[in-house]
Amino acid sequence: MSLYDRMLNIANLNKESIIKKAIENTKSDLDGLDYERMCLVYNWYLYENLKDMSCLAYIVDTDDLEFHYKHRFVLVPTDDRNYYLADLTYKQFGKDDEVLNKLYNDGYEMLDNEKYNYYLNKVTGTNKDITIDESLFREAKGLGK
C-alpha cells in the first residue's frame, strides 16, 4: 500500500462496514420519509453520518457536472483507489437493474468508470463519458457550473 493510500485511510477503517453503519443510521434518522425525490435530504444525511464516523466522503450534485437534472449522491474512496457510490434513493431509477444490483438493494456499490457512467445515465437520462476523478475535480473546483 502506497503512502497516498495510507493517508486516505490513516485510521485503517473498514470502509464497507462504515458505509453499512452510516446507511443504517441514516435510515433510522429519516424513518418514515419516502425516498422518492428526496435525494438531497437522504444523501446529505448519509454524507454527514459518514463524516461523523471519520470516513472520507464526497458529496456530488449532478448539476455541478453539467447535467440538466439535479441529483445528489456520495462517493467514498477505498484504499485501492476505487470508489463506493452510495445513493439511498436509487430505487426510483434502478428498478430491475442488473448492473447496479447492490446499489439498488443495499444503497451502495463499488464501481469503476463504466458503472459510474451507467449510473449517471440512469439517474439523469443523459449519456456523458465522465470519470469519477473528473467528477470530483469539477465538484471541488466548481467547474461544473
VOPAGU-2260 file (C-alpha; in pm, 1 decimal, decimal comma):
REM VOPAGU-2260
SITE   aa  ch    i         X         Y         Z
SITE  MET   A    0       0,0       0,0       0,0
SITE  SER   A    1     140,1     336,8    -100,7
SITE  LEU   A    2     183,3     636,7     127,1
SITE  TYR   A    3    -102,0     809,5     -57,6
SITE  ASP   A    4    -334,5     515,1       6,4
SITE  ARG   A    5    -238,6     503,1     374,2
SITE  MET   A    6    -305,2     876,9     406,4
SITE  LEU   A    7    -655,2     831,9     261,6
SITE  ASN   A    8    -731,1     577,7     531,5
SITE  ILE   A    9    -492,7     668,5     811,0
SITE  ALA   A   10    -709,2     503,9    1077,3
SITE  ASN   A   11    -724,9     180,0     874,3
SITE  LEU   A   12   -1104,2     184,6     869,8
SITE  ASN   A   13   -1312,6     -83,9     702,2
SITE  LYS   A   14   -1494,4     142,2     456,0
SITE  GLU   A   15   -1765,8    -105,1     363,0
SITE  SER   A   16   -1868,6    -167,2     724,3
SITE  ILE   A   17   -1870,1     208,1     791,0
SITE  ILE   A   18   -2089,0     269,4     485,6
SITE  LYS   A   19   -2331,1      -1,7     603,0
SITE  LYS   A   20   -2349,0     153,2     951,0
SITE  ALA   A   21   -2394,2     505,3     809,6
SITE  ILE   A   22   -2677,4     379,7     587,6
SITE  GLU   A   23   -2838,4     211,7     886,9
SITE  ASN   A   24   -2810,4     533,9    1091,2
SITE  THR   A   25   -2946,4     746,2     806,6
SITE  LYS   A   26   -3246,7     520,8     754,6
SITE  SER   A   27   -3312,4     531,5    1128,3
SITE  ASP   A   28   -3282,3     912,5    1137,4
SITE  LEU   A   29   -3520,2     951,0     843,0
SITE  ASP   A   30   -3760,7     670,6     933,6
SITE  GLY   A   31   -4092,5     719,7     757,5
SITE  LEU   A   32   -3961,1     965,2     497,6
SITE  ASP   A   33   -4025,6     844,1     142,7
SITE  TYR   A   34   -3708,4     815,0     -67,0
SITE  GLU   A   35   -3865,8     935,7    -393,1
SITE  ARG   A   36   -3748,7    1283,5    -491,1
SITE  MET   A   37   -3563,1    1315,6    -159,6
SITE  CYS   A   38   -3203,2    1258,6    -275,1
SITE  LEU   A   39   -3086,5    1594,7    -137,9
SITE  VAL   A   40   -3205,8    1504,3     211,9
SITE  TYR   A   41   -3121,4    1133,3     223,6
SITE  ASN   A   42   -2776,9    1158,2      73,2
SITE  TRP   A   43   -2684,2    1468,3     274,8
SITE  TYR   A   44   -2771,8    1279,9     595,9
SITE  LEU   A   45   -2568,1     984,2     472,6
SITE  TYR   A   46   -2271,6    1211,7     398,2
SITE  GLU   A   47   -2293,8    1366,8     746,3
SITE  ASN   A   48   -2312,4    1022,3     909,5
SITE  LEU   A   49   -2001,2     913,6     718,3
SITE  LYS   A   50   -1817,9    1228,5     830,1
SITE  ASP   A   51   -1922,6    1166,1    1191,7
SITE  MET   A   52   -1760,8     821,9    1161,4
SITE  SER   A   53   -1435,3     980,2    1035,2
SITE  CYS   A   54   -1483,1     836,3     687,5
SITE  LEU   A   55   -1360,0    1041,6     393,5
SITE  ALA   A   56   -1653,7    1100,3     158,5
SITE  TYR   A   57   -1750,4    1337,2    -120,0
SITE  ILE   A   58   -2098,1    1465,4    -192,4
SITE  VAL   A   59   -2164,4    1518,0    -561,3
SITE  ASP   A   60   -2450,8    1703,4    -730,1
SITE  THR   A   61   -2519,5    1618,6   -1092,7
SITE  ASP   A   62   -2589,2    1979,3   -1187,9
SITE  ASP   A   63   -2229,8    2060,9   -1088,3
SITE  LEU   A   64   -2126,9    1810,2   -1355,1
SITE  GLU   A   65   -2327,6    1996,1   -1622,4
SITE  PHE   A   66   -2624,5    1762,0   -1621,3
SITE  HIS   A   67   -2966,4    1923,2   -1651,4
SITE  TYR   A   68   -3115,8    1703,5   -1381,8
SITE  LYS   A   69   -3039,0    1769,6   -1015,1
SITE  HIS   A   70   -2948,2    1462,1    -814,9
SITE  ARG   A   71   -2714,2    1411,4    -519,3
SITE  PHE   A   72   -2504,4    1109,0    -426,5
SITE  VAL   A   73   -2197,7    1021,2    -219,3
SITE  LEU   A   74   -1859,1     884,2    -327,8
SITE  VAL   A   75   -1629,4     712,2     -77,5
SITE  PRO   A   76   -1270,9     636,3    -185,9
SITE  THR   A   77   -1124,1     297,1     -98,1
SITE  ASP   A   78    -765,2     208,1     -18,2
SITE  ASP   A   79    -703,7      76,3    -368,8
SITE  ARG   A   80    -814,4     394,3    -549,7
SITE  ASN   A   81   -1160,0     266,6    -628,9
SITE  TYR   A   82   -1481,6     421,3    -506,7
SITE  TYR   A   83   -1802,2     320,4    -341,5
SITE  LEU   A   84   -2104,0     507,8    -468,9
SITE  ALA   A   85   -2381,2     546,1    -212,8
SITE  ASP   A   86   -2729,2     663,3    -306,9
SITE  LEU   A   87   -3020,6     575,2     -82,5
SITE  THR   A   88   -3271,4     698,8    -340,7
SITE  TYR   A   89   -3152,5     494,6    -640,7
SITE  LYS   A   90   -3458,3     268,2    -614,2
SITE  GLN   A   91   -3662,3     527,7    -802,0
SITE  PHE   A   92   -3431,7     491,6   -1105,8
SITE  GLY   A   93   -3295,5     138,0   -1098,9
SITE  LYS   A   94   -3594,2     -96,3   -1090,6
SITE  ASP   A   95   -3481,0    -444,6   -1200,6
SITE  ASP   A   96   -3127,4    -313,7   -1250,1
SITE  GLU   A   97   -2887,2    -599,6   -1320,7
SITE  VAL   A   98   -2575,1    -380,6   -1346,8
SITE  LEU   A   99   -2602,4    -191,1   -1016,6
SITE  ASN   A  100   -2795,2    -453,3    -822,7
SITE  LYS   A  101   -2611,3    -392,4    -493,6
SITE  LEU   A  102   -2673,3     -18,0    -517,7
SITE  TYR   A  103   -3041,9     -84,7    -578,4
SITE  ASN   A  104   -3074,8    -333,0    -290,7
SITE  ASP   A  105   -2823,5    -207,8     -32,5
SITE  GLY   A  106   -2779,2     162,2    -114,4
SITE  TYR   A  107   -2411,0     139,7    -209,4
SITE  GLU   A  108   -2181,1     -32,7    -456,8
SITE  MET   A  109   -1814,3     -33,3    -551,7
SITE  LEU   A  110   -1779,0      83,2    -906,9
SITE  ASP   A  111   -1547,3     165,7   -1192,4
SITE  ASN   A  112   -1584,2     443,9   -1450,0
SITE  GLU   A  113   -1802,6     229,0   -1675,7
SITE  LYS   A  114   -2054,3     157,1   -1399,3
SITE  TYR   A  115   -2031,4     521,1   -1289,5
SITE  ASN   A  116   -2135,9     641,3   -1634,9
SITE  TYR   A  117   -2413,7     382,8   -1642,1
SITE  TYR   A  118   -2537,3     518,7   -1307,3
SITE  LEU   A  119   -2524,8     881,0   -1426,4
SITE  ASN   A  120   -2716,0     786,8   -1741,6
SITE  LYS   A  121   -2986,0     607,3   -1538,2
SITE  VAL   A  122   -3024,7     899,0   -1298,6
SITE  THR   A  123   -3005,1    1192,2   -1539,7
SITE  GLY   A  124   -3121,4    1038,1   -1866,8
SITE  THR   A  125   -2813,4    1188,7   -2032,5
SITE  ASN   A  126   -2526,5     994,0   -2182,8
SITE  LYS   A  127   -2190,3    1151,5   -2096,2
SITE  ASP   A  128   -1848,4     997,3   -2061,5
SITE  ILE   A  129   -1705,0    1132,6   -1737,1
SITE  THR   A  130   -1461,6     968,8   -1495,8
SITE  ILE   A  131   -1507,2     960,1   -1121,3
SITE  ASP   A  132   -1186,1    1157,7   -1074,6
SITE  GLU   A  133   -1304,6    1421,9   -1321,0
SITE  SER   A  134   -1633,5    1449,7   -1130,4
SITE  LEU   A  135   -1451,0    1508,2    -804,6
SITE  PHE   A  136   -1223,6    1765,7    -966,9
SITE  ARG   A  137   -1519,6    1956,5   -1111,9
SITE  GLU   A  138   -1702,9    1939,2    -781,5
SITE  ALA   A  139   -1402,5    2065,1    -584,6
SITE  LYS   A  140   -1316,9    2344,3    -826,8
SITE  GLY   A  141   -1673,3    2444,3    -909,9
SITE  LEU   A  142   -1600,1    2393,0   -1279,1
SITE  GLY   A  143   -1925,9    2218,6   -1344,5
SITE  LYS   A  144   -2128,0    2537,7   -1310,9
